[in-house]
Amino acid sequence: MRILSIGNSFAHDGTRYLEKIAYADKKNIMSVVLHIGGCTLERHYMNMVADADDYDLMFNGEFTGFKMSLRQALRTYRNGEWDVVTFQQASHESPYYEKYQPYLNELSAYVRKFAPSAKQVIHQTWAYEQGCEKLTDMLGYSDQADMFKDVKKAYAKAAKDIDAKIIPSGELFQKMLKNGFEKVHRDTFHASLGAGRYALAALWYETVMGGDIMNNTFCDFEEEISKEEIAIIKKCVREAAEEYGWK
């Protein structure tokens, strides 16, 4: 499977372990992320218009050191024969639907032009950690659940705009918090290097790749995760995938 993510550091978090999870089930994947930290849909659109090679190219969870434009990335693999292309909003603009458009629709049309056979998917971002400065001072939320409520609503509208399914990463993190995880972030907004990144990649595997995480044996994490935590993560992943119509 060939996946191209037009994203930022949250796409990096989501795909860091994806190739290794797939490999554990002997599945082949080429996961490419066009990465700019904190990149908004508006900036992706401006890069598209300018054909700017501002993106750091990531391959299967690793930075390559190469720069590339969106058009170059779309055309690099067999003239646009990508299986899946993902979009996402920057986390700090994710609660506000008015910041998605018209940029998302224009990006979607551009992808259809250069990769007409690719399935387009929306990667839902997640709420910040409860009580952190970004949540309270920057965005004005007292409860992270309220941030996610707005994120969820905005992504639902965005997905409808381009007729795309949603990778429910934000929903997954809410489930993990409700199931006993005290932390899913590493710095109050990015995913933790162990449980957070593993959960996200497991979700991408279940949704975008159509895999089965329940019996997957991958366990080479950057931070330790207990067997009990892995079991809870798998349960939450399956529930989120089912709720959003992937299973």
C-alpha positions in Angstrom: 0.0 0.0 0.0 1.2 3.5 -0.8 0.1 6.3 1.5 0.9 10.0 1.1 0.2 12.3 4.1 0.0 16.1 3.5 0.6 17.0 7.1 2.8 18.1 9.9 4.2 16.7 13.2 0.8 15.1 14.0 1.1 13.0 10.8 4.6 12.1 11.9 3.2 10.9 15.2 0.5 9.0 13.4 2.8 7.1 11.1 6.0 6.6 13.2 5.3 2.9 13.8 3.0 2.2 10.9 5.5 0.4 8.7 6.8 -1.7 11.5 3.3 -2.7 12.6 2.5 -3.7 9.0 5.8 -5.6 8.7 4.9 -7.7 11.8 2.0 -9.0 9.7 4.1 -9.3 6.6 2.3 -6.5 4.8 4.1 -4.1 2.5 3.6 -0.3 2.9 5.2 2.9 1.6 4.2 5.7 4.0 5.4 9.2 2.9 4.7 12.3 4.9 5.1 15.8 3.6 6.2 17.5 6.8 6.2 21.1 8.0 5.9 21.6 11.7 2.5 23.2 12.6 1.5 23.5 9.0 -2.1 24.7 8.5 -4.3 23.9 5.5 -3.9 27.5 4.4 -0.2 27.1 4.2 -0.5 23.7 2.4 -2.7 25.6 -0.1 -0.2 28.4 -0.5 2.6 25.9 -1.0 0.4 24.2 -3.7 -0.2 27.5 -5.5 3.5 28.4 -5.4 4.7 24.8 -6.1 7.0 25.4 -3.2 9.5 22.6 -2.3 9.2 23.5 1.4 8.3 20.0 2.7 10.7 17.8 4.6 10.2 14.3 3.1 9.6 11.5 5.5 9.6 7.8 4.5 8.2 5.1 6.7 8.5 7.2 9.8 12.0 8.6 9.2 13.2 12.0 7.9 15.1 11.5 4.6 16.9 14.9 4.4 15.2 15.7 1.1 12.9 18.6 0.3 9.9 18.3 -2.1 6.8 20.1 -3.3 3.3 18.7 -3.2 3.2 18.3 -7.0 6.5 16.5 -7.0 5.4 14.1 -4.3 2.1 13.3 -6.0 3.9 12.6 -9.3 7.0 10.9 -8.0 5.3 7.5 -7.6 4.3 6.1 -11.0 2.7 9.4 -12.0 0.3 9.6 -9.1 -0.6 6.0 -8.4 -1.0 6.5 -4.7 -3.6 4.3 -2.9 -4.4 6.9 -0.1 -3.7 10.6 0.4 -4.5 12.1 3.8 -5.2 15.7 4.8 -5.3 17.3 8.3 -5.6 20.7 9.8 -2.9 22.1 12.2 -3.9 21.3 15.8 -4.3 24.9 16.9 -6.8 25.6 14.1 -8.6 22.2 14.2 -11.5 23.4 16.4 -12.4 26.2 13.9 -14.1 24.9 10.8 -14.0 28.3 9.1 -10.2 27.9 8.9 -10.5 24.7 6.8 -12.0 26.3 3.8 -11.6 27.0 0.9 -8.2 25.5 1.4 -9.2 21.9 1.9 -11.5 21.8 -1.1 -8.7 23.3 -3.3 -6.2 20.8 -2.0 -8.6 17.9 -2.6 -9.2 19.0 -6.2 -5.4 19.3 -6.8 -4.9 15.8 -5.5 -7.7 14.4 -7.7 -5.9 16.1 -10.7 -2.5 14.5 -10.0 -3.5 11.3 -8.2 -7.0 10.6 -9.5 -7.1 7.0 -8.3 -6.1 7.8 -4.7 -8.6 7.5 -1.9 -8.8 10.7 0.1 -8.9 10.5 3.9 -9.1 13.0 6.7 -6.7 12.6 9.7 -8.6 13.9 12.8 -6.2 15.6 15.3 -6.6 15.5 19.0 -7.2 17.7 22.0 -4.3 19.1 24.1 -3.5 17.9 27.6 -5.8 19.0 30.3 -4.6 22.2 32.0 -1.8 22.9 29.6 -1.0 26.5 28.5 -1.8 25.8 24.9 -5.3 24.6 25.9 -6.2 27.4 28.3 -4.2 30.5 27.3 -3.9 30.0 23.6 -7.2 28.5 22.7 -9.3 29.5 25.8 -10.6 26.1 26.8 -10.9 25.0 30.5 -11.7 21.4 29.6 -9.8 19.4 27.0 -13.1 17.5 26.3 -14.6 20.8 25.0 -11.7 21.3 22.6 -12.2 17.8 21.3 -15.9 18.3 20.9 -15.2 21.3 18.6 -12.4 19.4 16.8 -14.7 16.5 16.1 -17.4 18.7 14.8 -15.1 20.6 12.5 -13.5 17.4 11.1 -16.9 15.9 10.4 -17.9 18.9 8.3 -14.5 18.8 6.5 -14.8 15.1 5.7 -18.3 15.7 4.3 -16.9 18.5 2.1 -14.6 16.2 0.2 -16.5 12.9 0.8 -13.7 11.4 2.9 -13.6 8.9 5.8 -12.0 10.0 9.0 -9.0 8.5 10.8 -10.4 9.1 14.4 -7.1 9.8 16.2 -8.7 12.4 18.5 -11.5 10.0 19.4 -8.9 7.3 20.1 -7.1 9.5 22.6 -10.3 10.4 24.4 -11.0 6.6 24.7 -7.6 6.0 26.1 -8.0 8.7 28.7 -11.3 7.2 29.7 -9.8 3.8 30.0 -7.1 4.7 32.5 -4.3 6.3 30.6 -3.1 9.3 32.6 -1.0 10.7 29.7 -1.2 10.3 26.0 1.0 13.4 25.2 4.8 13.9 25.5 4.8 17.7 25.7 1.1 18.4 26.3 0.2 18.4 22.6 2.3 15.9 20.6 1.7 12.2 21.1 3.8 10.3 23.7 6.6 8.4 22.1 5.3 5.0 23.4 1.6 4.6 24.0 0.5 7.7 22.1 2.4 7.0 18.9 1.7 3.3 19.0 -2.0 3.8 19.4 -2.1 6.2 16.5 -0.2 3.9 14.2 -2.3 1.0 15.3 -5.4 3.0 14.3 -3.9 3.9 10.9 -3.2 0.2 10.4 -6.8 -0.8 11.3 -8.4 2.0 9.2 -6.3 3.1 6.2 -4.6 -0.3 5.7 -7.6 -2.5 6.7 -5.4 -4.5 9.0 -6.2 -6.4 12.2 -4.3 -5.0 15.2 -5.7 -7.4 17.8 -3.1 -10.2 17.1 -0.3 -8.0 15.8 3.0 -8.7 17.6 4.9 -5.5 17.1 6.4 -4.3 20.4 9.5 -2.3 19.6 8.6 1.1 21.2 10.6 4.2 21.9 9.1 4.2 25.4 8.0 1.2 27.4 4.4 0.1 27.2 3.1 -2.7 29.4 1.2 -5.7 28.1 -1.8 -4.5 29.9 -1.6 -1.1 28.3 -1.1 -2.7 24.8 -4.3 -4.7 25.4 -6.2 -1.5 26.3 -4.8 0.4 23.3 -5.9 -2.4 21.0 -9.4 -2.4 22.5 -9.7 1.4 22.1 -8.4 1.3 18.5 -10.9 -1.3 17.5 -13.8 0.6 19.1 -12.7 3.9 17.4 -12.4 2.2 14.0 -15.8 0.6 14.4 -17.5 3.8 15.5 -16.2 5.7 12.4 -17.3 3.0 10.0 -14.0 1.3 9.2 -14.9 -2.1 10.5 
